Amino acid sequence: MVGSAIMKRLEANGYTNLLCRSHAQLDLTRQRDVEDFFQEERPDYVFLCAGKVGGILANSTYTAQFIYENIMIAANVIHASYTSGVKKLLNLGSSCIYPREAPQPLKEEYLLTSELEPTNEAYAIAKIAAIKLCRYYNEQYGTNFSSVMPTNLYGQNDNFDLETSHVLPALIRKLHLAKLLSQKDYASIARDLERFGNNLPAGSSDDLDLLATHLSGFGIHPDRIVLWGTGAPKREFLYADDLSAAAVFLMERYDASDIGEFINIGAGKDRTIREMAETISRIVGYKGRIEWDGTHPDGTPQKLLDISRIQSKGWRADTPLEKGIEKTYKWYFQ
Ligand SMILES: NC(=O)c1ccc[n+]([C@@H]2O[C@H](COP(=O)([O-])OP(=O)(O)OC[C@H]3O[C@@H](n4cnc5c(N)ncnc54)[C@H](OP(=O)(O)O)[C@@H]3O)[C@@H](O)[C@H]2O)c1
């Protein structure tokens, strides 16, 4: 999602000499392959957007993969950028790096002041290691590597997998499927499941009982939808195109010495997950009941970034949340 949004922004700004590799073409956990790529291609500017990313379920289940793959990607790309003479690098971090009980809104200086949120600790430790790699390479080797900490992102090319997605795309898809189920629109449900996967046995999409059982496993029932947690936690969301604008803005105008160890990027406003579910219901046209299952974890109670530093540099987000969700829903739906 972020990588393609940055590519789109760079193309729109007139850049043409863009180098990009998919995961299949270059596995960034493989040090030798990463070094060969940097030595052969010699990029001048690097946006480090790759990572193993996921929502609360994936983060708390695949802890070893989250810490190992994200640390390896960061260490390999940052070290190869140094050895191949990259002029500037922008490392994508995440607001998960902040302590669970840190005061809100989260200021950059709260990093490492107390315990992390346990449900995403593995990911957060890897992201903190990446920030520190950039900082210490700058201090020891005089590189120009910066880190940005975006809040929760959403937009085109987001992950809509019901098991591994973040909360906003998960809500869009679940509420859309719940609407289709309440309307008995099984053909559209089957098309959706075929397009986005989720382990439906091959050729079984016209078996209505199986479809209903499959959806109920995700809390989607004909008369109601059951969502994880209490709905009370507050989250901030930023449209991926706004993040890409901020990333290109910082890359073009600021050096690591202006940015400091890292800089927050957010929208400046948060909402409860319950409010989000209501907003998304309106946008997708779901009119059924929403129930909350408080036996599942809520994660951090609130996560709102203090964005005064990036604002003082002359940047602010310009996509209202409803507008961004409408565009994302349209992309998902088409
Ligand atoms: N999404 C958010 O809400 C959010 C919020 C804050 C920060 N961020 C940060 O923004 C960055 C991008 O996130 P995103 O949301 O754009 O995630 P995404 O859509 O999942 O993109 C991550 C990309 O990294 C690739 N990748 C994973 N492991 C790789 C490896 N070993 N070698 C090469 N490529 C690999 C993935 O390829 P495959 O899919 O083929 O594996 C995918 O194309 C991450 O650093 C993330 O921490 C995201």
Ligand as a Chemical Component Dictionary entry (heavy atoms), coordinates in Angstrom:
data_LIG
# 
_chem_comp.id                   LIG 
_chem_comp.type                 NON-POLYMER 
_chem_comp.pdbx_formal_charge   0 
_chem_comp.three_letter_code    LIG 
# 
loop_
_chem_comp_atom.comp_id 
_chem_comp_atom.atom_id 
_chem_comp_atom.alt_atom_id 
_chem_comp_atom.type_symbol 
_chem_comp_atom.charge 
_chem_comp_atom.model_Cartn_x 
_chem_comp_atom.model_Cartn_y 
_chem_comp_atom.model_Cartn_z 
_chem_comp_atom.pdbx_ordinal 
LIG N1  N1  N 0  -0.450 -0.096  7.109  1  
LIG C1  C1  C 0  -0.339 0.694   8.158  2  
LIG O1  O1  O 0  -1.333 1.018   8.835  3  
LIG C2  C2  C 0  1.003  1.239   8.561  4  
LIG C3  C3  C 0  1.036  2.168   9.600  5  
LIG C4  C4  C 0  2.248  2.687   9.988  6  
LIG C5  C5  C 0  3.387  2.288   9.345  7  
LIG N2  N2  N 1  3.343  1.385   8.343  8  
LIG C6  C6  C 0  4.607  0.992   7.749  9  
LIG O2  O2  O 0  4.602  1.265   6.369  10 
LIG C7  C7  C 0  5.366  0.264   5.693  11 
LIG C8  C8  C 0  4.544  -0.323  4.579  12 
LIG O3  O3  O 0  3.324  -0.843  5.086  13 
LIG P1  P1  P 0  2.114  -1.225  4.117  14 
LIG O4  O4  O 0  0.890  -0.981  4.897  15 
LIG O5  O5  O -1 2.322  -0.599  2.804  16 
LIG O6  O6  O 0  2.292  -2.798  4.047  17 
LIG P2  P2  P 0  2.065  -3.767  2.785  18 
LIG O7  O7  O 0  1.009  -3.255  1.903  19 
LIG O8  O8  O 0  1.933  -5.129  3.390  20 
LIG O9  O9  O 0  3.430  -3.644  2.039  21 
LIG C9  C9  C 0  4.604  -4.220  2.528  22 
LIG C10 C10 C 0  5.356  -4.716  1.334  23 
LIG O10 O10 O 0  6.590  -5.278  1.793  24 
LIG C11 C11 C 0  6.802  -6.483  1.057  25 
LIG N3  N3  N 0  7.675  -7.373  1.796  26 
LIG C12 C12 C 0  7.428  -8.045  2.939  27 
LIG N4  N4  N 0  8.489  -8.795  3.280  28 
LIG C13 C13 C 0  9.424  -8.591  2.314  29 
LIG C14 C14 C 0  10.718 -9.107  2.107  30 
LIG N5  N5  N 0  11.265 -9.978  2.949  31 
LIG N6  N6  N 0  11.387 -8.702  1.004  32 
LIG C15 C15 C 0  10.837 -7.828  0.128  33 
LIG N7  N7  N 0  9.613  -7.309  0.284  34 
LIG C16 C16 C 0  8.919  -7.693  1.370  35 
LIG C17 C17 C 0  5.420  -7.067  0.907  36 
LIG O11 O11 O 0  5.389  -8.029  -0.133 37 
LIG P3  P3  P 0  4.418  -9.307  0.007  38 
LIG O12 O12 O 0  3.059  -8.767  0.326  39 
LIG O13 O13 O 0  4.536  -9.960  -1.320 40 
LIG O14 O14 O 0  4.977  -10.101 1.147  41 
LIG C18 C18 C 0  4.627  -5.819  0.546  42 
LIG O15 O15 O 0  4.724  -5.520  -0.822 43 
LIG C19 C19 C 0  5.791  -0.770  6.744  44 
LIG O16 O16 O 0  7.092  -0.490  7.169  45 
LIG C20 C20 C 0  4.857  -0.497  7.878  46 
LIG O17 O17 O 0  5.455  -0.782  9.104  47 
LIG C21 C21 C 0  2.169  0.852   7.924  48 
# 
loop_
_chem_comp_bond.comp_id 
_chem_comp_bond.atom_id_1 
_chem_comp_bond.atom_id_2 
_chem_comp_bond.value_order 
_chem_comp_bond.pdbx_ordinal 
LIG N1  C1  SING 1  
LIG C1  O1  DOUB 2  
LIG C1  C2  SING 3  
LIG C2  C3  SING 4  
LIG C2  C21 DOUB 5  
LIG C3  C4  DOUB 6  
LIG C4  C5  SING 7  
LIG C5  N2  DOUB 8  
LIG N2  C6  SING 9  
LIG N2  C21 SING 10 
LIG C6  O2  SING 11 
LIG C6  C20 SING 12 
LIG O2  C7  SING 13 
LIG C7  C8  SING 14 
LIG C7  C19 SING 15 
LIG C8  O3  SING 16 
LIG O3  P1  SING 17 
LIG P1  O4  DOUB 18 
LIG P1  O5  SING 19 
LIG P1  O6  SING 20 
LIG O6  P2  SING 21 
LIG P2  O7  DOUB 22 
LIG P2  O8  SING 23 
LIG P2  O9  SING 24 
LIG O9  C9  SING 25 
LIG C9  C10 SING 26 
LIG C10 O10 SING 27 
LIG C10 C18 SING 28 
LIG O10 C11 SING 29 
LIG C11 N3  SING 30 
LIG C11 C17 SING 31 
LIG N3  C12 SING 32 
LIG N3  C16 SING 33 
LIG C12 N4  DOUB 34 
LIG N4  C13 SING 35 
LIG C13 C14 SING 36 
LIG C13 C16 DOUB 37 
LIG C14 N5  SING 38 
LIG C14 N6  DOUB 39 
LIG N6  C15 SING 40 
LIG C15 N7  DOUB 41 
LIG N7  C16 SING 42 
LIG C17 O11 SING 43 
LIG C17 C18 SING 44 
LIG O11 P3  SING 45 
LIG P3  O12 DOUB 46 
LIG P3  O13 SING 47 
LIG P3  O14 SING 48 
LIG C18 O15 SING 49 
LIG C19 O16 SING 50 
LIG C19 C20 SING 51 
LIG C20 O17 SING 52 
# 
